[in-house]
Structure formats: structure tokens, C-alpha cells
Amino acid sequence: MSERIHIDRLHLRRMRFKDLDHAVVKAYQQALRGGAKFPPIEIVNIRGKLWIHEGYHRYYAHKREGRKTILARNIIVYE
């Protein structure tokens, strides 16, 4: 099940910013401006902290566009 998550609640794993394909992020930003809908990012809930598992490029596109929320799917919960 997918839900909208506030971007500020999300934590990033060890993917380095320089490893992002910035052209992809920019293309996603343009698509967002045009009204495109993206599949949910995948997150892992570890003791209440939400970590991005998959969807870094979508996350950065939403963040750069000033979006407050992003569609996310919780794939694993660790208590």
C-alpha cells in the first residue's frame, strides 16, 4: 500500500550525492512540472525512522521542486 510521506521524515542511506545521475533528476523535475505521476519510492521503517531503499532520483527531483510530500511504499518494518 502506498501513501504520501512528508519528505523531511525520510532518511538517506549511504548513496553519495555525486553518484546520482543529475540528468535523470533534472528530467524528473521537468516531468513533475508537467504533471507526471511517478511510482512510489520504496522505504524501510527501522524503529520509526523511514529510510529510502529505492527511488533516490525521484526523491531528489521532488525535493528540488519544493514538493513537501512524495508517494512511498513501505516494504519492510523492523521494530
N, CA and C of each residue as an Amber inpcrd file, in Angstrom:
protein
   237
   0.8400000  -1.1830000   0.0000000   0.0000000   0.0000000   0.0000000
   0.8880000   1.2510000   0.0000000   0.5640000   2.1910000  -0.8130000
   1.3340000   3.4310000  -0.9290000   0.6400000   4.5600000  -0.1900000
   1.4410000   5.4790000   0.3180000   0.8970000   6.6540000   0.9960000
   1.8320000   7.8330000   0.7720000   1.3100000   9.0230000   0.9750000
   2.1280000  10.2210000   0.8610000   2.8840000  10.4150000   2.1630000
   4.2040000  10.6040000   2.0430000   5.0860000  10.7890000   3.1930000
   5.7300000  12.1740000   3.0870000   5.8000000  12.8720000   4.2030000
   6.4780000  14.1680000   4.2110000   7.9690000  13.9360000   3.9500000
   8.5090000  14.6580000   3.0020000   9.9020000  14.4700000   2.5790000
  10.8910000  14.6210000   3.7410000  10.6020000  15.5130000   4.6640000
  11.5240000  15.7330000   5.7800000  11.6060000  14.5440000   6.7340000
  10.6870000  13.5970000   6.6470000  10.7300000  12.4030000   7.5010000
  11.6650000  11.3300000   6.9530000  12.1200000  11.4830000   5.7250000
  12.9020000  10.4420000   5.0670000  14.3990000  10.5900000   5.3330000
  15.0350000   9.4600000   5.5420000  16.4830000   9.4120000   5.7420000
  17.1180000   8.7430000   4.5280000  18.3200000   9.1890000   4.2010000
  19.0330000   8.6360000   3.0530000  20.0590000   7.6290000   3.5160000
  20.1520000   6.5500000   2.7900000  21.1980000   5.5750000   3.0810000
  22.5130000   6.1170000   2.5410000  23.4730000   5.3030000   2.3370000
  24.8270000   5.7690000   2.0120000  25.0710000   6.1370000   0.5520000
  24.0440000   6.2560000  -0.2450000  24.2710000   6.6720000  -1.6360000
  24.8330000   8.0920000  -1.6250000  25.9440000   8.2650000  -2.2670000
  26.5720000   9.5740000  -2.2860000  25.9300000  10.4540000  -3.3450000
  25.8320000  11.7350000  -3.0220000  25.2190000  12.7020000  -3.9180000
  25.8940000  12.6940000  -5.2790000  27.2120000  12.5400000  -5.3120000
  27.9310000  12.5590000  -6.5910000  27.6080000  11.3350000  -7.4460000
  27.0740000  10.2660000  -6.8340000  26.7190000   9.0630000  -7.5820000
  25.3660000   9.1680000  -8.2800000  24.6160000  10.2130000  -7.9820000
  23.3330000  10.4140000  -8.6570000  23.5660000  10.7850000 -10.1140000
  22.6610000  10.3770000 -10.9550000  22.6750000  10.8270000 -12.3470000
  21.8470000  12.1080000 -12.3740000  22.5340000  13.2300000 -12.3420000
  21.8530000  14.5200000 -12.2250000  20.9970000  14.8370000 -13.4440000
  21.3250000  14.2790000 -14.5820000  20.4770000  14.4650000 -15.7710000
  19.1300000  13.7870000 -15.5650000  19.1310000  12.6460000 -14.9110000
  17.8740000  11.9440000 -14.6190000  17.0350000  12.7670000 -13.6410000
  17.6770000  13.2880000 -12.6040000  16.9540000  14.1150000 -11.6330000
  16.3240000  15.3150000 -12.3340000  17.0860000  15.9580000 -13.2010000
  16.5870000  17.1280000 -13.9280000  15.4030000  16.7500000 -14.8440000
  15.5110000  15.6180000 -15.5090000  14.4080000  15.1510000 -16.3620000
  13.1580000  14.8660000 -15.5280000  13.3520000  14.2740000 -14.3590000
  12.2200000  14.0080000 -13.4570000  11.6010000  15.3160000 -12.9680000
  12.4230000  16.3090000 -12.7010000  11.9100000  17.6100000 -12.2830000
  11.0080000  18.2050000 -13.3730000  11.4840000  18.1440000 -14.6160000
  10.6830000  18.6720000 -15.7260000   9.3800000  17.9000000 -15.8630000
   9.4580000  16.5910000 -15.6980000   8.2480000  15.7720000 -15.7850000
   7.2640000  16.1290000 -14.6710000   7.7790000  16.3630000 -13.4640000
   6.9140000  16.7640000 -12.3520000   6.2070000  18.0740000 -12.6550000
   6.9380000  19.0230000 -13.2110000   6.3450000  20.3110000 -13.5800000
   5.2430000  20.1340000 -14.6080000   5.3830000  19.1190000 -15.4470000
   4.3820000  18.8440000 -16.4730000   3.2260000  17.9880000 -15.9640000
   3.2520000  17.6530000 -14.6820000   2.1410000  16.9100000 -14.1080000
   2.3030000  15.3880000 -14.1070000   3.5060000  14.9090000 -14.3980000
   3.7330000  13.4640000 -14.4420000   3.5430000  12.8430000 -13.0600000
   3.0790000  11.6210000 -13.0580000   2.9450000  10.8300000 -11.8360000
   4.0130000   9.7540000 -11.8650000   4.6710000   9.5580000 -10.7450000
   5.7320000   8.5690000 -10.6380000   5.2970000   7.4310000  -9.7220000
   5.8730000   6.2460000  -9.9220000   5.5850000   5.1590000  -8.9850000
   6.1490000   5.5120000  -7.6080000   5.6280000   4.9070000  -6.5590000
   6.1180000   5.2350000  -5.2210000   7.5690000   4.8110000  -5.0180000
   8.2770000   5.6020000  -4.2200000   9.6030000   5.1660000  -3.7990000
   9.3990000   4.0510000  -2.7830000  10.4340000   3.2660000  -2.5400000
  10.3380000   2.2030000  -1.5440000  11.1160000   2.6170000  -0.3060000
  10.4760000   2.4510000   0.8460000  11.1170000   2.8220000   2.1010000
  11.1320000   1.6360000   3.0640000  12.0560000   1.7080000   3.9920000
  12.1820000   0.7180000   5.0490000  12.0050000   1.4560000   6.3670000
  11.1380000   0.9440000   7.2150000  10.8870000   1.5400000   8.5230000
  11.7090000   0.7780000   9.5590000  12.7160000   1.4400000  10.1100000
  13.5620000   0.8310000  11.1340000  13.3770000   1.6230000  12.4300000
  12.6410000   1.0060000  13.3460000  12.3580000   1.6240000  14.6520000
  11.8050000   3.0360000  14.5130000  10.9000000   3.2200000  13.5680000
  10.2410000   4.5090000  13.3970000  10.9400000   5.4780000  12.4610000
  12.1570000   5.1610000  12.0360000  12.8620000   6.0120000  11.0680000
  12.6190000   5.4500000   9.6740000  12.2810000   6.3230000   8.7510000
  11.9810000   5.9130000   7.3850000  13.1990000   6.1290000   6.4990000
  13.7250000   5.0370000   5.9760000  14.9310000   5.0670000   5.1450000
  14.5500000   4.7650000   3.6940000  15.0880000   5.5380000   2.7670000
  14.8290000   5.2750000   1.3500000  15.6200000   4.0410000   0.9340000
  14.9240000   3.1040000   0.3530000  15.5420000   1.8880000  -0.1600000
  15.7390000   1.9950000  -1.6760000  14.7520000   2.5500000  -2.3520000
  14.7850000   2.6720000  -3.8110000  14.0080000   3.9170000  -4.1960000
  14.6010000   4.7350000  -5.0730000  13.9000000   5.9260000  -5.5490000
  14.6120000   7.2310000  -5.2500000  15.9310000   7.1810000  -5.1440000
  16.7050000   8.3760000  -4.8220000  16.5150000   9.4930000  -5.8530000
  16.4890000   9.1420000  -7.1320000  16.3450000  10.1680000  -8.1730000
  14.9800000  10.8530000  -8.0610000  13.9350000  10.0890000  -7.8080000
  12.5930000  10.6660000  -7.6210000  12.5520000  11.5360000  -6.3740000
  13.1950000  11.0660000  -5.3110000  13.2570000  11.8460000  -4.0670000
  13.9050000  13.2140000  -4.3280000  15.0890000  13.2070000  -4.9500000
  15.7820000  14.4740000  -5.1940000  14.9960000  15.3770000  -6.1450000
  14.3290000  14.8270000  -7.1270000  13.5090000  15.6380000  -8.0310000
  12.3800000  16.3180000  -7.2570000  11.7060000  15.5740000  -6.4090000
  10.6320000  16.1520000  -5.5950000  11.1840000  17.2270000  -4.6570000
  12.2980000  16.9260000  -4.0280000  12.8970000  17.8780000  -3.0840000
  13.3160000  19.1640000  -3.7960000  13.9710000  19.0340000  -4.9380000
  14.4120000  20.2210000  -5.6890000  13.2410000  21.0400000  -6.2090000
  12.1290000  20.3990000  -6.4440000  10.9380000  21.1040000  -6.9190000
  10.1240000  21.7140000  -5.7730000  10.6160000  21.5140000  -4.5580000
   9.9400000  22.1110000  -3.4050000   8.6960000  21.3570000  -2.9640000
   8.5770000  20.1080000  -3.4170000   7.4250000  19.3060000  -3.0040000
   7.5850000  18.9220000  -1.5450000   6.5070000  18.9520000  -0.8120000
   6.5400000  18.6340000   0.6200000   6.3480000  17.1450000   0.8820000
   5.7060000  16.4380000  -0.0500000   5.4330000  15.0150000   0.1410000
   5.8250000  14.2360000  -1.1000000   5.9420000  12.9150000  -0.9150000
   6.2400000  12.0150000  -2.0200000   5.4950000  10.7100000  -1.7630000
   5.0600000  10.0860000  -2.8220000   4.3770000   8.8090000  -2.7030000
   5.3970000   7.7330000  -2.3580000   5.1120000   6.9460000  -1.3080000
   6.0580000   5.9420000  -0.8390000   5.3280000   4.6580000  -0.4760000
   6.0710000   3.5710000  -0.6000000   5.5530000   2.2400000  -0.2410000
   6.5140000   1.6470000   0.7770000   5.9670000   1.2910000   1.9220000
   6.7680000   0.7080000   2.9960000   6.9480000  -0.7690000   2.6960000
   8.1950000  -1.1950000   2.4730000   8.4130000  -2.5860000   2.0900000
   8.8090000  -3.4700000   3.2720000   9.4080000  -2.8870000   4.3130000
   9.8390000  -3.6610000   5.4730000   9.6930000  -2.8030000   6.7220000
   9.2520000  -3.4230000   7.8020000   9.1850000  -2.7390000   9.1030000
   9.9900000  -3.5580000  10.1040000  10.9670000  -2.8990000  10.7250000
  11.7390000  -3.5020000  11.8110000  11.4070000  -2.7420000  13.0810000
  10.9400000  -3.4470000  14.0670000  10.5630000  -2.7970000  15.3410000
  11.7590000  -2.5410000  16.1940000
